[in-house]
């Protein structure tokens, strides 16, 4: 299977899933909350978050698709590098399209069309101050991050079996706990140095958070996760292709 065909296949499958998600989201997050507002007087303001449900769904979609797609592409003779590029390009296109749709919903239902009904992404607004282009790009990179995390989790689940998955999960949790313990053991000066470094990396300065630098940071983290996915699949053997 050629690279272009692999990208087209992933986009065709995942776009259908995203359209189904948007249908359910509009039904349960927009139509159902609007019904009592339109039928009953005195209903208070309704606020619905756009970011978290979309990130969770993109993550789940990536987890479930990465294993099946990998087996199919290998069976069709696609190289592992092309599988990685197809995952990367399709994720960029899919998340960008979804971010445009979510941005349109935000502009449409941010108290303008219906005064008491708000579709929001408060975290993004807090970081960017509500500026259009920084908000748009930050929404996009958050969705890319969710897709990257989902693909890495899916690659881990596909790469390892049984108790080894639990061991990896326990090891990951142990690293986080160990890191927090070591941080607490640092001297005050060392703690401040670590905090200052984190602030520098994410773009947090005396004048507040630099939204564009934060966007770049999230995008770089996503790329690192995608490279990990490629390395996990680089020497993976497909044990069973047909049932």
Secondary structure, DSSP 8 states (H G I E B T S, - for coil): --HHHHHHHHHHHHHHHHHHHHHHHIIIIIIHHHHHHHHSTT---EEEESHHHHHHHHHHHHHHHHHHHHHHHHHTT--HHHHHHHHHHHHHHHHHHHHHHHHHHHHHTBTTSSTTEEEE-HHHHHHHTT-HHHHHHHHHHHHHHHHHHHHHHHHHHHH--THHHHHHHHHHHHHHHHHHHHHHHS-HHHHHHHHHHHHHHHTEETTEE-HHHHHHHHHHHHHHHHHHHHHHHHS---S-S--
